[in-house]
Amino acid sequence: MVEHPAVNRRVTGSSPVCGATNPKTNLGFFYIMPHYLYILQSKKNGIYYKGSSSNPEERLKHHNTIEKGFTSRYRPWKIVYKKEYPTKAEAMQAERKVKGWKSRKMIQLLIEGKITP
């Protein structure tokens, strides 16, 4: 058996206190960021856009400036509805449900708080 001095040597200095964690490596602790279902309304013609994001305000800025798809044609946008969900999966599930409605009246009822996704 060969002994390596570097392996068996005690190193002085800082050692982690029991219970101290590094969030990048500790799998026992997860920080779950909330996600949101949001609905934008075009100030130009009143059309609705439904989406989900961890930061709807930043997404609004993106839709109003950078986005080159559907939302670029109907700028400017404003947020008319926002609901927080504990996980991204739940927010995306609510988004799919709302997009499946295909009814302006249902979206208006949601915005007014008369129904939930």
Buried (B, 14 or more C-beta within 10 A) or exposed (E): EEEEEEEEEEEEEEEEEEEEEEEEEEEEEEEEEEBBBBBBBBEEEEBBBBBBBEBBEEBBEEBBEEBEEEBEEBEEBEBBBBBEBEEBEBBBBBBEEBEEBEEEEBBBBBBEEEEEB
